[in-house]
């Protein structure tokens, strides 16, 4: 370093007295420099202008004045680095400056970069020329961006400005990030009387001085600044009220006439990494990414746990506490159906979807009917009836296991019936239909279940059942079982609407919607005719034809004296005609238009079991035809 200072002094000694020229490839404490504010020379040989102290100024000037009056040329070259203390943000900026004084006592911190203040900004008496390297956009100074270079004449609004960058060897413009911490070379040249322009040029280390300058300003725009004669050259910088940066000058050359000597880049001190210490790649890139990923995963996991907890949270209403073991946890039903997967759907009806499931604790197969119901009104009564129904015990009733009321959804849990519903075998599987023995066994089983409901368990008399082929289920041995009671009742709070399936509704329900034992006998009769004939109780036709009503069609065959013509042709052989004929007539008797003429379920069971003969039917009093 001492050798460098000696060479510098010798260069100035052999320079004509009217010329000032110096070169510093690094610095050491010397009377050649006047420093104030935060500025100081580091042990490594750099001029450090700023540090982490907020809202402070810094000045570093060459101590001897230089005569700029009537100057025909001057040139300077310096290397600088702007090191952010926090990521890529910090401020405010630094400038190369030529001024009448070497301390700029009126210079303010922040966006003024220690050059001037609110009062002096823009005054022609300032006689300040500066090239600013600004890293924070100040809109009132019309800054282009956060990263720009500007030529300032007596004020902070630049006379010429451009985003920081340089032209490569092909003439293409390349951006430079000033606040990168990497050293940058700058040249400021006034070319003499033939080239009355001031040029500012930038380049990163390792790149020769570009032929095309970054900024150009006519000297006439600046000449008035220098007419006072002797001036000082140096650097000014400032920090702002918040984020700060470390600004360094690594080397500096200057000539008051002609071109300044080139800096020896290889001799320049290294840029300190204060606040940006070099760390292993794993720590600087891999570890932060891993940490971010872990935080995101942890956050998502917490959110998932909270959502899951809320999702499966069971909130019992006051009226539910009395039902005890009949209430299932929503979580168990969710797990049983694998999240109510579409693949687990057994069937879809107008009032809900039925899923197959396996209860996680008992591994019992169940059928879960999921019903969306917006209002709590009626649910308590319905669930109470459902739990009451759960106490019913008959081999021809699908066992009701329990319920769950969760956020406007009602879930009814039944024992799973592996062979599904009866209507699938009657109408959807013509090549795999039930034979007569199987059908007759189902008819007798349903009759026995209705007898149990009507007479053998008094508490169940007010529980309506949906008697139709879609609500009759077959277990593994094809035994028929009546499914759950009418969900339609839940949606019929005023009890004034006729509830049931068309084709199974007794005529008197048109006058009164109240279901009775007799109206259930009618529905059973319609079911019996469906099973014997292989036709639906009601089939809608086109506009030109009347709807097909099975009861009336079978009755017309009986009137003609050949009721067996109504028999399902898919039955094939293996049946007794007398048994089929008896079942067809029983179906007509149960669907008598007069409710008082219909038999009780006890008599129906006796007819089917052979313990009682079916009475002869008379066309005069059997049915009133429309």
C-alpha positions in Angstrom: 0.0 0.0 0.0 2.9 2.4 0.8 4.4 1.7 -2.6 1.1 2.6 -4.2 1.0 5.9 -2.3 4.6 6.6 -3.4 3.8 6.0 -7.0 0.7 8.2 -6.8 2.8 11.0 -5.2 5.4 10.7 -7.9 2.8 10.8 -10.6 1.5 14.1 -9.2 5.1 15.4 -8.8 5.9 15.1 -12.5 2.5 16.6 -13.6 2.3 20.2 -14.7 1.1 22.5 -12.0 -2.1 23.3 -13.7 -3.0 19.6 -13.9 -4.2 17.4 -11.1 -3.9 13.7 -11.6 -4.0 10.8 -9.1 -4.6 7.1 -9.0 -5.6 5.0 -5.9 -5.9 1.3 -6.3 -7.0 1.1 -2.8 -6.7 3.6 0.1 -5.0 4.2 3.4 -5.5 6.9 6.0 -3.9 10.0 4.4 -4.2 13.8 4.5 -5.1 13.5 0.8 -8.7 12.8 1.9 -11.2 14.8 3.9 -13.8 12.5 5.5 -16.9 13.3 7.5 -20.1 11.7 8.7 -20.0 7.9 8.4 -17.1 7.9 5.9 -13.9 6.2 6.9 -11.1 4.2 5.4 -11.2 0.5 6.4 -8.1 -1.5 7.3 -8.6 -3.4 4.0 -8.0 -0.2 2.0 -11.6 0.8 1.0 -13.4 4.1 1.6 -16.5 3.0 3.4 -19.2 5.7 3.1 -22.1 4.1 5.0 -23.0 1.4 7.4 -26.1 0.2 9.3 -26.6 3.6 11.0 -29.8 5.1 9.8 -30.5 8.6 8.4 -26.8 9.7 8.3 -24.6 11.3 5.6 -21.1 10.6 4.5 -18.5 12.6 2.5 -15.1 11.6 1.2 -13.3 14.3 -0.8 -9.8 14.7 -2.3 -8.4 17.3 0.0 -6.8 19.6 -2.6 -8.9 21.9 -4.7 -8.9 21.6 -8.5 -9.4 24.4 -11.0 -12.3 23.7 -13.3 -12.7 27.2 -14.8 -12.2 27.2 -18.5 -11.5 23.5 -18.3 -11.3 21.8 -21.7 -11.4 18.3 -20.3 -11.5 16.2 -17.2 -11.9 12.5 -16.6 -12.3 10.2 -13.6 -12.6 6.5 -13.1 -13.6 4.6 -9.9 -14.7 1.2 -8.7 -17.5 1.0 -6.2 -19.7 -1.6 -4.5 -23.1 -1.3 -2.8 -23.7 -4.1 -0.4 -27.2 -4.5 1.1 -27.5 -5.5 4.7 -30.9 -7.1 4.2 -31.5 -9.2 1.1 -31.5 -6.7 -1.9 -33.1 -3.7 -0.2 -31.3 -0.8 1.3 -30.5 2.8 0.8 -30.3 5.4 -0.1 -27.6 6.0 -2.7 -24.2 7.5 -3.4 -22.8 10.0 -5.9 -19.6 11.2 -7.4 -19.6 15.0 -6.8 -17.8 18.1 -7.8 -18.6 21.0 -5.4 -17.2 24.3 -4.0 -16.7 22.7 -0.6 -15.3 19.4 0.6 -17.8 18.8 3.3 -21.3 19.8 2.0 -22.5 21.1 5.3 -26.1 21.5 4.1 -26.4 18.1 2.7 -29.4 16.1 4.1 -29.7 12.3 4.6 -32.1 10.0 2.8 -33.0 10.8 -0.8 -30.7 13.9 -0.9 -27.7 11.6 -0.5 -25.8 14.3 1.5 -25.7 16.7 -1.5 -28.2 19.3 -0.6 -31.6 19.7 1.3 -35.1 20.8 0.8 -34.2 24.4 0.9 -31.1 24.3 -1.4 -32.4 21.7 -3.8 -32.4 23.2 -7.3 -30.6 26.5 -6.4 -28.2 27.6 -9.2 -25.9 29.0 -6.4 -25.1 25.4 -5.3 -22.5 24.9 -8.1 -22.9 21.2 -7.6 -22.3 18.6 -10.3 -23.1 15.0 -9.3 -23.5 11.6 -10.9 -25.9 9.7 -8.7 -26.1 5.9 -8.2 -29.6 5.7 -6.8 -31.1 2.5 -5.5 -34.4 3.9 -4.2 -37.0 5.5 -6.4 -38.0 9.0 -5.2 -41.0 10.0 -7.2 -40.8 13.7 -6.4 -37.4 13.7 -8.0 -38.9 11.9 -11.1 -36.6 8.9 -10.6 -36.9 6.3 -13.3 -36.7 3.3 -11.0 -35.1 1.8 -7.9 -31.9 1.1 -9.9 -30.8 4.1 -12.0 -27.9 6.5 -12.7 -28.5 10.2 -13.1 -26.5 13.4 -13.9 -27.5 16.1 -11.4 -26.9 19.8 -11.8 -27.6 21.9 -8.7 -30.6 19.7 -7.8 -31.8 16.2 -7.3 -34.0 16.1 -10.4 -31.5 14.6 -12.9 -30.7 16.5 -16.1 -30.2 13.1 -17.7 -30.9 9.6 -16.3 -31.1 6.0 -17.3 -31.6 2.6 -15.7 -28.2 1.2 -14.6 -26.5 -0.9 -17.3 -24.0 -1.1 -20.0 -23.6 -1.9 -23.7 -21.8 -5.2 -24.4 -19.3 -5.7 -27.3 -22.2 -6.3 -29.7 -23.9 -3.1 -28.7 -26.7 -4.8 -26.8 -27.8 -3.2 -23.5 -27.3 -5.2 -20.3 -28.8 -4.3 -17.0 -26.7 -3.9 -13.9 -28.0 -4.3 -10.4 -26.3 -1.5 -8.4 -27.3 -3.0 -5.0 -25.8 -6.5 -5.8 -22.7 -6.3 -3.6 -20.6 -6.9 -6.7 -17.9 -4.3 -7.7 -18.8 -2.0 -10.6 -16.5 0.3 -12.7 -17.6 3.8 -13.6 -16.1 6.4 -16.0 -17.1 10.1 -16.2 -15.4 12.0 -19.1 -15.6 15.5 -20.5 -13.9 15.2 -23.8 -12.6 18.8 -24.5 -13.7 21.6 -26.9 -14.3 19.3 -29.9 -16.6 17.0 -27.9 -18.5 19.3 -25.5 -20.3 16.4 -23.8 -20.1 14.7 -20.4 -20.3 11.0 -20.7 -21.1 8.4 -18.0 -20.2 4.8 -18.6 -20.6 1.7 -16.4 -19.4 -1.9 -16.6 -19.0 -4.8 -14.3 -15.6 -6.1 -13.3 -13.9 -8.1 -16.1 -15.6 -6.1 -18.9 -13.6 -3.5 -20.8 -14.9 0.0 -20.9 -17.9 0.0 -23.3 -17.6 2.2 -26.5 -21.1 3.5 -25.9 -21.7 5.5 -22.8 -24.7 5.0 -20.6 -25.5 8.7 -20.2 -24.5 11.8 -22.2 -25.2 15.5 -21.3 -24.0 18.6 -23.3 -21.3 20.4 -21.4 -23.1 23.7 -21.9 -25.8 22.4 -19.5 -23.1 22.1 -16.9 -20.5 24.8 -17.6 -22.1 27.4 -15.3 -21.4 25.0 -12.3 -17.6 25.3 -12.9 -17.3 29.0 -13.5 -16.3 29.7 -9.9 -12.9 28.2 -10.5 -11.5 25.9 -7.8 -13.7 23.0 -6.7 -13.4 19.7 -4.8 -14.0 16.2 -6.2 -15.2 13.3 -4.1 -18.1 11.1 -3.0 -21.2 11.7 -1.1 -23.7 9.2 0.3 -26.5 8.8 2.8 -28.7 6.3 4.6 -32.4 6.5 5.0 -34.7 6.1 8.0 -35.1 2.4 7.7 -33.1 -0.1 5.5 -29.4 0.7 5.1 -26.5 -0.5 2.9 -22.7 -0.5 3.0 -21.4 1.7 0.2 -17.7 1.3 -0.7 -15.2 2.9 -3.1 -12.5 0.4 -4.0 -10.3 2.5 -6.2 -10.2 5.9 -7.8 -8.3 7.8 -10.6 -8.7 11.3 -11.7 -7.2 13.7 -14.2 -8.1 17.4 -14.6 -6.8 17.3 -18.2 -7.2 14.4 -20.6 -8.0 10.9 -19.8 -7.7 9.5 -16.2 -5.3 6.6 -15.7 -6.8 3.1 -15.8 -7.3 1.4 -12.5 -5.5 -1.9 -11.9 -8.4 -4.1 -11.1 -6.2 -6.9 -9.8 -4.8 -4.6 -7.1 -8.2 -3.4 -5.8 -9.2 -4.6 -2.4 -12.0 -7.2 -2.1 -15.5 -6.2 -1.3 -16.4 -7.0 2.3 -19.4 -9.4 2.8 -20.6 -7.8 6.0 -24.1 -9.0 6.4 -23.7 -11.1 3.3 -21.0 -13.6 4.4 -20.4 -16.3 2.0 -22.2 -19.4 3.1 -22.2 -22.9 1.8 -24.7 -23.4 -1.1 -26.7 -25.7 1.1 -27.2 -22.9 3.7 -27.8 -20.1 1.2 -30.2 -21.9 -1.1 -30.9 -25.5 -0.1 -31.6 -24.9 3.6 -34.0 -21.9 3.1 -35.9 -23.8 0.5 -36.2 -26.8 2.8 -37.2 -24.5 5.7 -39.9 -22.8 3.5 -41.2 -26.2 2.3 -41.3 -27.5 5.9 -43.1 -24.4 7.1 -45.6 -24.7 4.3 -46.1 -28.4 4.9 -46.4 -27.8 8.6 -48.9 -25.0 8.0 -50.9 -27.1 5.6 -50.8 -30.0 8.1 -52.1 -27.7 10.9 -54.9 -26.4 8.6 -55.7 -30.0 7.6 -55.9 -31.1 11.2 -58.1 -28.2 12.2 -60.3 -28.7 9.2 -60.5 -32.4 9.9 -61.3 -31.8 13.5 -64.0 -29.4 12.6 -65.2 -31.7 9.9 -65.6 -34.7 12.2 -66.7 -32.7 15.2 -69.9 -34.1 16.6 -72.2 -31.5 18.1 -75.1 -33.2 19.8 -78.3 -31.2 20.2 -80.2 -31.4 23.4 -82.9 -33.7 22.0 -80.2 -36.2 20.8 -78.9 -37.2 24.2 -81.8 -39.5 24.9 -81.0 -41.8 21.9 -77.7 -43.0 23.3 -76.1 -45.9 21.3 -78.4 -45.3 18.3 -76.3 -42.2 17.3 -73.3 -42.9 15.1 -70.3 -40.6 14.9 -70.0 -38.9 11.6 -66.3 -39.8 11.4 -67.2 -43.5 11.6 -69.6 -43.2 8.8 -67.1 -41.2 6.7 -64.5 -43.9 7.2 -67.0 -46.6 6.6 -67.8 -45.2 3.1 -64.2 -44.2 2.3 -65.2 -40.6 2.4 -68.6 -41.2 0.7 -66.8 -42.2 -2.5 -68.9 -42.5 -5.6 -67.7 -46.1 -6.0 -69.6 -47.0 -2.8 -73.0 -45.7 -4.0 -75.7 -48.4 -3.9 -78.5 -46.3 -5.3 -79.8 -42.8 -5.7 -83.3 -41.8 -4.9 -85.3 -38.6 -4.9 -84.7 -38.1 -1.2 -81.1 -39.2 -0.8 -78.2 -41.4 -1.8 -77.5 -44.8 -0.3 -73.9 -45.9 0.3 -72.3 -49.2 1.1 -70.0 -49.1 4.1 -68.0 -51.2 6.6 -68.0 -49.8 10.1 -64.4 -49.4 11.3 -64.7 -51.0 14.7 -67.1 -53.9 14.1 -66.4 -54.5 10.4 -70.1 -54.8 10.0 -71.4 -54.1 6.5 -74.0 -51.4 6.4 -76.1 -49.4 4.0 -76.1 -45.7 4.8 -78.8 -43.4 3.5 -77.6 -39.8 3.2 -80.3 -37.2 3.2 -79.6 -33.5 2.9 -82.2 -31.5 5.0 -81.8 -27.8 5.4 -84.1 -27.3 8.3 -84.1 -28.8 11.8 -87.9 -28.7 11.8 -89.3 -32.2 11.9 -85.9 -33.9 12.3 -86.4 -34.5 16.0 -89.7 -36.2 15.5 -88.4 -38.2 12.5 -85.3 -39.4 14.4 -87.4 -40.3 17.4 -89.6 -42.4 15.1 -86.5 -43.9 13.4 -85.0 -44.9 16.8 -88.4 -46.4 17.8 -88.3 -48.4 14.5 -84.9 -49.5 15.5 -86.4 -51.5 18.3 -88.5 -53.5 15.9 -87.3 -57.1 15.5 -88.6 -59.2 12.6 -86.7 -61.3 10.1 -88.5 -59.6 7.2 -87.6 -56.0 8.3 -84.3 -54.5 7.4 -82.6 -53.8 10.8 -82.2 -50.1 11.5 -79.0 -49.6 13.4 -78.9 -45.9 14.1 -78.6 -42.4 12.7 -76.3 -39.3 12.6 -77.4 -35.7 12.3 -74.5 -33.6 11.1 -74.6 -30.1 9.7 -78.0 -30.3 8.0 -77.4 -33.8 6.8 -79.2 -36.8 8.2 -77.6 -40.3 7.9 -79.7 -43.4 8.5 -77.8 -46.6 9.0 -79.2 -50.0 8.1 -77.9 -53.5 7.9 -76.5 -54.2 4.4 -78.6 -56.3 2.0 -76.2 -58.1 -0.4 -78.8 -58.8 -3.1 -80.1 -55.2 -3.3 -83.7 -54.2 -4.0 -86.5 -56.3 -5.5 -87.2 -54.0 -8.4 -83.7 -54.7 -9.9 -84.6 -58.4 -10.2 -88.1 -57.7 -11.6 -87.3 -55.0 -14.2 -83.6 -54.5 -14.6 -82.3 -58.1 -14.9 -84.5 -60.0 -17.4 -82.0 -62.8 -17.7 -81.5 -63.1 -14.0 -85.0 -62.8 -12.6 -86.5 -64.5 -9.6 -88.3 -67.8 -10.1 -91.8 -68.3 -8.8 -90.7 -70.1 -5.6 -88.5 -67.1 -4.7 -91.2 -64.6 -5.5 -93.8 -66.5 -3.5 -91.4 -66.7 -0.5 -90.8 -62.9 -0.7 -94.6 -62.2 -0.8 -95.2 -64.4 2.3 -92.3 -62.7 4.1 -93.5 -59.2 3.4 -97.0 -60.2 4.5 -95.6 -61.5 7.8 -93.7 -58.3 8.4 -96.8 -56.2 7.8 -98.8 -58.4 10.2 -96.1 -57.8 12.8 -96.3 -54.0 12.2 -100.1 -53.9 12.2 -101.0 -56.2 15.1 -98.0 -57.7 16.9 -96.1 -54.5 17.9 -98.5 -51.7 18.9 -95.9 -49.0 19.2 -95.2 -49.3 15.5 -98.7 -48.6 14.3 -98.0 -45.0 13.6 -94.8 -45.6 11.7 -95.4 -45.4 8.0 -93.6 -47.8 5.7 -92.9 -47.4 2.0 -94.3 -50.5 0.4 -93.0 -50.8 -3.1 -90.6 -52.9 -5.1 -87.8 -50.4 -4.6 -88.1 -50.5 -0.8 -88.1 -54.3 -0.6 -84.6 -55.7 -0.1 -83.2 -59.2 -0.5 -80.6 -60.7 1.8 -78.0 -63.2 0.9 -80.7 -66.0 0.7 -83.2 -63.8 -1.2 -85.4 -63.4 1.8 -87.5 -60.3 1.3 -87.2 -57.5 3.9 -89.1 -54.1 4.1 -86.7 -51.2 4.1 -86.8 -48.0 6.2 -90.0 -46.1 6.9 -91.0 -43.2 4.7 -88.5 -40.5 4.4 -91.1 -38.5 2.6 -92.7 -37.9 5.9 -89.7 -35.8 6.9 -90.4 -33.4 4.1 -94.2 -33.4 4.7 -94.3 -31.4 7.9 -97.9 -30.2 7.5 -99.1 -33.8 6.8 -101.5 -32.5 4.1 -99.7 -33.9 1.1 -100.2 -37.4 -0.1 -97.1 -39.3 0.6 -96.1 -42.5 -1.2 -95.4 -44.0 -4.6 -97.8 -43.6 -7.5 -99.4 -46.9 -8.4 -99.3 -48.0 -4.7 -101.6 -45.2 -3.4 -105.0 -46.3 -2.2 -107.9 -44.2 -3.7 -109.0 -42.8 -0.3 -105.6 -41.1 0.1 -106.8 -38.6 -2.5 -109.3 -37.4 0.1 -107.2 -37.8 3.2 -103.4 -38.1 3.2 -103.5 -40.0 6.5 -101.9 -43.4 6.0 -103.8 -46.3 7.5 -103.4 -50.1 7.9 -105.8 -50.5 5.0 -103.9 -48.1 2.7 -100.8 -50.2 3.4 -102.8 -53.4 2.5 -103.5 -51.7 -0.8 -99.8 -51.0 -1.4 -99.0 -54.6 -0.6 -101.7 -55.8 -3.1 -100.1 -53.6 -5.8 -96.7 -55.1 -5.0 -98.1 -58.7 -5.2 -99.5 -58.0 -8.7 -96.1 -56.6 -9.8 -94.3 -59.7 -8.6 -96.8 -62.0 -10.3 -97.1 -60.1 -13.5 -93.6 -58.7 -14.0 -95.0 -55.3 -14.7 -94.8 -52.0 -12.9 -97.8 -50.8 -10.9 -97.9 -47.6 -13.0 -96.2 -47.0 -16.3 -96.4 -43.6 -17.9 -97.2 -43.6 -21.6 -97.0 -40.9 -24.3 -99.5 -38.0 -24.6 -101.8 -40.0 -27.0 -102.2 -43.0 -24.7 -103.5 -43.3 -21.1 -101.0 -44.4 -18.4 -100.8 -48.1 -17.8 -102.3 -49.0 -14.4 -101.5 -52.6 -13.4 -104.5 -53.1 -11.0 -107.0 -52.1 -13.7 -105.2 -54.3 -16.3 -105.3 -57.4 -14.1 -108.9 -56.7 -13.2 -109.8 -56.6 -16.9 -108.2 -60.0 -17.4 -110.1 -61.4 -14.5 -113.4 -60.0 -15.9 -112.6 -61.8 -19.2 -112.2 -65.1 -17.2 -108.5 -65.7 -17.9 -106.6 -64.0 -15.1 -103.5 -66.2 -15.8 -103.0 -64.2 -19.0 -101.6 -61.5 -16.6 -98.9 -63.9 -15.3 -95.2 -62.9 -16.0 -94.0 -64.8 -19.0 -90.5 -64.9 -17.6 -91.6 -67.3 -14.9 -91.2 -70.2 -17.3 -92.1 -73.6 -15.8 -91.9 -74.9 -12.3 -94.9 -73.3 -10.8 -98.5 -74.3 -9.9 -101.1 -72.4 -11.8 -103.5 -72.5 -8.9 -101.0 -70.8 -6.6 -100.3 -68.1 -9.2 -104.0 -67.6 -9.7 -104.6 -67.3 -6.0 -101.8 -64.7 -5.7 -103.3 -62.7 -8.6 -106.7 -62.7 -7.0 -105.3 -61.8 -3.6 -103.6 -58.8 -5.2 -107.0 -57.7 -6.6 -108.7 -58.2 -3.3 -106.0 -56.2 -1.5 -106.4 -53.3 -4.0 -110.2 -53.2 -3.7 -111.4 -49.6 -4.3 -113.3 -49.7 -1.0 -111.0 -49.8 2.0 -113.5 -51.8 4.1 -113.5 -54.6 1.6 -109.8 -55.2 1.9 -108.6 -58.0 4.1 -106.5 -57.5 7.2 -102.9 -58.6 7.0 -103.7 -61.5 9.4 -106.1 -62.8 6.8 -103.6 -62.3 4.0 -101.1 -64.4 5.9 -103.7 -67.1 6.4 -104.6 -67.0 2.6 -100.9 -67.3 1.6 -100.2 -70.1 4.2 -103.2 -72.1 3.0 -105.0 -71.9 6.4 -107.8 -70.0 4.9 -109.4 -70.1 1.4 -109.6 -66.9 -0.6 -113.2 -65.9 -1.0 -114.8 -65.9 -4.4 -114.7 -62.6 -6.2 -117.9 -61.0 -7.6 -117.8 -58.5 -10.4 -120.9 -56.8 -9.0 -119.4 -55.8 -5.7 -115.7 -56.2 -6.2 -114.7 -53.0 -7.9 -116.3 -49.8 -9.1 -114.7 -49.2 -12.5 -114.1 -45.7 -13.6 
